[in-house]
Amino acid sequence: MTKILILTSTKRVEKFSDLSVLPKDWEFVFGESLNTDDAILNVASDADFIFADAVREVSKTLIDNMPNLKLIHSEGVGYNKIDILAAKEKSIYVCNNTAANSAAVAEQTILLILGLQRRLLEGDQLVRSGQQIEAKGSFILDGIPELGSCHVGLVGMGSIALETAKRLQPFGAQLSYFNRSRKSTVENELGLCYLPLEELCKQCDIISLHLPVTPETTGLINADLLSLMKPTTLLINTARGELVVQEDLVAALAAGQIAGAGLDTLYPEPVMLDNPLLNLPESCHYKLLFSPHIGGTTKPAFEKMHKTVWANILAVSNDAAPINCVNGL
């Protein structure tokens, strides 16, 4: 008997996975509502596999007390909540769904850019309150930018940034990027210009974050880098909230240091009402455009991700190596 502990939404598994085609001797333990390690271990300490929401913690305590565990699989791209070192010590694979939702997140990035540039939320509210003509006149005089006239800087050059660059090209935007290592192929094929991070912050009209959360990237966008940006700059984050020092972003928006931010993700999640970004002065409300961390959550993306999870579990149960292993096994 193979036991699989599912630490993600039961409804998502039912919607995006066809469990009927999986081996009949597999037992599924749906642990979405289990909120402590002790509760999980009480019902699934003998599980062979964990299928976890990308933002669900899989701790060293769990890993150390599940002797049959062979694989921990993130439902999405992120895996920073999984103790990959503890897993590696016990020769347990940790896998993610790298690149599975790259196109979807790239689309969300474009949405947030255009929504901020065209003052979508503000315009909607003004029309609803009977001020359509006033809004139109005001927006025209303030100046409405076009994406094609902007210099866009991509921070990180993985699969999502690559897909974003491909979608930005037809708009005619000037494109630059920063990455730990230069990507000569991307530079040649897409015409991207490499810039050091500080230069990118100084020069670009739009700065879009496409990095994983690591000790090196946590808090990367802080007061120092924000102070380098132009007062017309827009900051876009469809990666992870931990990349941005939120208090510093609040200060930059309130002071007019940058023009706005489009955020698909905050920190921590779930987002609570005391988050500093939800408590900006009223004059700054339209400088922020939020989406509820849905950039990579399209139907095609979830179908692809779930298919990969079950294929990897099947591979490991048959003593084969999985794909997308992130902990060096």
N, C-alpha and C positions, 0 to 999 in steps of 0.2 A: 504494500500500500504506500503510495506517495502522497504526502500531505503538503498542501500549499496554503500558506497564510496570506490572506489578501488584506492589506492595510491601505486600501483606497476605497473610493465610493462604490458601494455595491451596485447602485443604479448604473454607474458608468460601465462596470464590468458586464452587467446584463445587457446594456445597450450596444457596446462596441466589441464584445467578445462572444464567439459562438462556442460555449462550453460543451455543447453536445458532440462536437467533433474531437474532443480531447479524450485521452485514454480513460476507459470506464473505471479503472482502479484508482484514479486520482480523487483524493478527498479535499474539498475546499472549505477553509475556515475563514469566514468573513468577519474581520476584526476591526472594521471601521469605527465602531463605537467603543473599542477597548482603549482607554486613555492612559493607562500606566503599563510599565514593563511587567509588573507582577500580574496584572489582569491578563496580559497576553500570554505569559508563561504558564498561567494556570490552565489555559485551554490549548496551547499550541507549542509547548516547549519541544515537542518531538517533530515539528515541521521540517520538511526538507528544503522548502523554498519560501522566500518572501517576495511578494509583489506589492510594492509600496508607492503611494502617492509621492510625487517629487518633493513635496514640502513636509512629508511625514518623517519624523526622526526614527532612525534605527540605531539604537545605542550599543555601546560596548557591552553593557549588561545583558541585553538581549542576545547579542552574538555569542557571548561567553557561556550562555546558559541554554543554547540550542544545539546540542551535540550532533544532530543529523543535518544541520544546515549546509547546503552546497552552493546556493546562489541567492543573492539579494538583487532584485531588479527594480530600478526606478521606472515609474510609469511614464515619466517625461525625460527631458534632457538633464535637469538638475539632479545632483546626487550629493550635495554638500551637507545634507542632514544625515547621511549614512556614515558611520565610522568605518571608513575604508581601510584604515590601518589595522584596526582590530580584526576586520574580515580577512585581510591579507595574512595576518599572523596565523590564522586558522585555515588558510588555503581555501577561503570561500570567495567565489567570484562576486564582484559587484559590477553590474552592467546598467547602462542607460540607453536612451533612445536618441542618440546623437543624430542631428540633422533631420530627424523625422518631421519636425514642424517648422523647418527653416523658412519655407515659402509663406506659411501662415503668419509667422512673427514679422517677416519682412513687410507683409501687407499691413499689419497693425502699425508698424513704424511709419509707413507712408500716411496712414490715416491720421495719426497723432500730429504729424508735421503739418498736414494740410488743415486739420481742424484748428490748430493754433494760428496758423498764418491767416486763415479766413475768419478768425474770431467766431467760430461756429456756435459755441454755447451762448456767448453774449448776444450774437445776432438773433439766435432762436428766441431768447428771452425777450428781447426788445420787440420783435415782431409779435409775439404772443401778448405783449402789453400794449399793443396798438401804436408802437413807435417805429414802424418800418421805414418811413421816409426819413425820419431823424437819424436812424441808425445808418442808413445808406449814405446820407450826406456826411455824417461824422466819419465813417470808415474811409470814404473816398479822400477826405481832407487829411486824415491821419496817415494815409498811404497803405495800400494793400500790396504786399509783396507777391512775387511769383516764384515758385520753386525753381524754375529754370534760371533765375537770376542769382541764385544763392550758391554759396560755397558750403558743401556738406562734408563734415568730418566724421568718419566712422572709427570708433575706438574699439579695437579688436577686429580681426579679420578671419573669423571662422565661417562656418557655413551660412549662418543667419546674416552676417554682414555682407557676405558675397551675394546672397539673394537680394538683399536690400540694395546693394550697388547696381545690380542688374535692373532693378525696377526704377531706380533713380535716373539711370542713363537716358531713357526716352524723354524725360522732363527737360533735359539739357543742363542739369546742375553740374557745377564743378565739383569733383569728388576727390577727397583726400582720405588717408587712413593712418592710424597708428597701430602698431602691433609689436610684440616683443621681438619678432623676427620679420624681416621684409619678405614680401610675397611678389617676387619678380614676375611670375606668371600672371597674377592678377593685375599688376601694374601694366604689363604689356597688352593683355587682352581687353581690359576694361578702361585703360587710360587713367588709373588711379595714381595719385601722387602721394608718396610717403612723406609724413611730417612727424617730427618728434612731438610728444604729447603736449608740451607747453606751447609749441608753435601752432599746433592744431587748435588749441583753445584760444589763442590770440587771433587767428586768421579766419576761423570758420563762422558762418552765420547760423548753422545748425550743427549740433554735436549729438551724435547718436551712439549709445552705449551697447556693446555686443560682447560682453565678457562673462566668463563664469565667475562664481564667488570662490576666491582663494584667500589665504592670508595676505597675499600681495595686492589683491584687487579690492579687498574690503575697505570702504571709506576712501576709495581712490579720488572721487570727485568731492573735494573739500573746499574750504574757504580760499586756500591758496590758488587752486586752479580756477575756481569761479571768479576770483578777482582779475584773472587774465582775460576773461571773456568780454566781448563787446556788449554794450547795453541793449543791443538789438538781437542778441543771441538767443536761440531756443535750445533747450536741453531735452533730449528724448531718451527715455529709459524703458526698453522692452526686455531687459535682461533680468537683473535682480536688484531689489531695493537696497541690499547691503552695499552696493557699489557707491552709494551716495551718502554723505553725511547730511542727514535730513535737516538738522538744525541750521547747518551752513547754507543749504539751499533756501530755506525759509528766509534767512537774513538777506541773501542775495536778491530774492524776489521782492521783499519788502523795501529794500533800498534802491530798487531799480538797477541793480548791478547787471542783471540779465532780464530779457523781456518775458520769458515764460518757460514752462516745462510741461512736457507730455509724458505721463507716467502710467505704464501698465502694471507696475509692481512697486510696492512699498515695503517697509520693514518695521516691525515684524508683521507677518500675516498669520491669522486674519487681522485685518486693519481695525484698530479700535478708535473710538472718537477722540481719544487724547493724543493721537498722532499729531506732531507739530505741523505737518503739511495740511491737515484738516482744520487748522486754527489760524490761518493767515488773516491779516486785517481785511476787512470787507473790500477795500479798494484793490486788493490783489487777487480776488477770487477768480477772475477771468484770466489770470496769468497761468493758471493750472488747468490742465485737461487730464482727467483720470479715465482709465478703463480698468475693469476688475480682474486683471491678470488673465486675460482671455486671448492674448496674442497667439499662443500656440495651441489653442484648444478647439480648432475646427473639427468637424466630423471626419474629413479625410485624414487629418493628422492623428486623431485618436484611433481610428481603425488601423492605421499603419503601425502605431505604437503598440497597441494590444497584440497585434499579429506577431510583432517582434518578440514581445515578452514571452508568449506561449511557445514560440519557436525556440527561444533560448532555453526555456525550462525543459522542453522536450529533448534538446540536444544534450544538456548536462545530465538528464536522467538516463541517457544512453551513452554516457561516458565520452561525449564529444565536447569540444571547446565551444563556448558561446561567442557571439559577435558583440562588439561594443563594450568590451571589458575595460573598466576604468581604474582598476587597482593593481595593474601590473602582473596579473597571473596569466 
